[in-house]
Amino acid sequence: MTTKTEEETTGEAVEQFAGRCLGVMNNAAAALLASIGHQTGLFDTMAVLPTSSSARIASAAGLNERYVREWLNGMTVTGFVEYSPETRTYSLPAAHAALLTTAAGPDNIAQVLQFVAMMGEVEQKIVERFRTGGGLSYSDYPRFHQTMAEESAATFDAALLGAVLPLVPDLPARLATGIDVADVGCGSGHAINLMADAYPTSTFTGYDFSEEAIAHGRSEAARMGLANATFVLQDVADLHAPDSFDLVTAFDAIHDQAHPATVLANIGQALRRGGQFLMVDFKASSNVEENIGLPWAGFLYAMSTFHCMSVSLGLDGDGLGTAWGEQVARRMLTEAGLRDIETKSIESDPFNNYFVATKK
């Protein structure tokens, strides 16, 4: 029989978990509202306005007042916005603006919260894949490349040249002298173009199998007048460029690949002797029990289920997953023929590991 103490303990545990579930529900709602605040420019608008009415905020943002008022009320009760009932006015505290506006750069949490809304857009398709297996295609995510390009650009603009590249010993000096660089899974190509602009004596090649992404990279390179940046429409699982590059980079791209081990092997072959590989990927352990206390672990597994693992499986791939983790990453780098593997980090990016490896 269950004792009274056990019943009380069980009841307390249920009550605590109920509170946890209510918190999840409210936080999910806040994430969606914050995504709207970013996309409509409401956070940026409020950051430069004094305490204002919903009508004034809507007018300044060029938006419908009734929708803005309901959004403001939702952001008020979830703690993003402050409200004065005496004057019926709203304000965005400076401390909140520091994490919610485009001026925040890579610290803009509202920008990242767009991915929560994107996951919801494909929920029913993912539910079906639970029953049938397989995965989705990149075409199922019409906003993914735009959103990812926006997030990556903020990070690259803030840290690529000054903090990320110096993680590789002597790399800035070698780039200034002139070396050959490739970026696999280059996406919109902003990293390639930033490096090409900063180091005109080096050559830079971006590879991606998305026509949209490659077109964006080429367009930006043309606007910047870059003669040393080239973009190639290429599935890097089929890349064959032996001994072609002194440096290869991959920014949050390997875990998405259909066959990541093949891609890493191709990178190893593409490097010249002594060449280096700089890989950026999410900071996590390969062991789920070690991720329980990681603040962004739930987001990683959700993104994996809704996107990263799914697009890999949709290409009949391995479905490596977003949270493949440091241990598996280091093993796969070794199997690709890379040595002297170091795991590094930068202060402005707590979410990612920066792996530096060398081809002997």
C-alpha positions, 0 to 999 in steps of 0.5 A: 500500500502507498503510505501517506508520506508517499502520497504527499510526496507524489502529490508535491511532485505532480504539482511541481511538474504542473508548474513546470509545464505551465512555465513551458507553455508561457515561455513558448508563447513568449518566444513566438511573440518575441519572434514577431517583435523582431520580424516587425521591427517592434523591438527596434521601434520601442528602443528609440521611443519614450514610454508610449501608447500602443497607438504611438508605437504602432504608428512609429512602426507602420503597423496595425494598432489593434495587433500591436496592442495585443502583442504589447500586452502579451509581451508585458505579462511575459516580462519583456515589456513594461506597462504603466496602467495609469497612463496606459503606456508601454516601454522597453527597458534598456537592459531588455533592448540590449538582447532584443534589437538588431543593435544587439548583433549576435546577442539578439535573442529575438532573432534566434527565437524565429527558429521556434516559429519555424519549427511550428511551421513544419510540426505536422510534417514532422509528426508524420515522419515519426510514423513513416520515417524519412525526413523533410527537404530544405524546400519545406523550410522556405524561411530557413536560409534567410533566417540563418543568413541573418543570424550568421551575418550578425555573428560573423560581423562581430567576431569572425575577423577579430576573434574566430580566425585568430584561433588558428595559430598564425592564420591572420598573418598567413591570410595577409601573405596569401593562401587558398581557403575554402568554406564548405556549406557556406550558406549565403557566403557572408563569411567568405566575402568578409574574409575576401574583403579583409585579405585581398591577396588570398583566394576564397571558395565557397561550396554549397548545394543551395542555388539560393545561397550561392546566388546570394553569395555571388551577389554580395561579392559583386556588390563588394567588388571582390575578385578573390571570392568564388562560389560553387554550386556543389554537394560537398559529399561529392567534393573532389579537390585533392591538395587544393587548400591551405585552410578549410572552414565549416561554420555550423554546417557539418551536423546538417550533412547527409553523410558528415563522415564523407564530407569530413574525409573530403575536407581532409583530402582537399587540404594540403599537407600542414593545412588546417581545418576550422570547424564551428559547431554547437557546444554540447556533449555526445552523451545526453546525460551530460547535456541535462544542465546545458541551458540550450540543450532542449533547443538543440534537440528540438532543432535537430528533430524539426530540422537538422536531423530531418533534412539529413534523413530526407536525403537518405543520410545518416541523421547525425543530429544537432547535438552530435557533441564534442566527443563524436566530433573529435572522433570523426575528425581523427577518422578523416585524417586530421590531427592535433585537434583542439577545442576552443571557444570565444567569449562572444559566442557561448553556444559553439565549440571551435575545433582546429585540426591539422592535416599531417 
